[in-house]
Amino acid sequence: MKKLNSREIEIIQRSANGCTAKEIARMTGLEHRTVESYMATIRKKLGARNIAHAVYIAYTARVVSDMTMANQ
């Protein structure tokens, strides 16, 4: 598993909270396609099949915490 940068961590945490790529784009001021690109990079770095799998991997690796998961 490769290390995620701060923007990737922010995006995976927001994904863990149930946000869609469009919602994350609005929250961060990024373009929707940019967020989707980050999500693809996150999946690749974590070796995940999809974003839900990436959230699971990040959670088990403690990149995403219980508190993050609870802050919806």
Secondary structure, DSSP 4 states (H G I P E B T S, - for coil): -PPP-HHHHHHHHHHHTT--HHHHHHHHT--HHHHHHHHHHHHHHHT-SSHHHHHHHHHHTTSS-HHHHH--
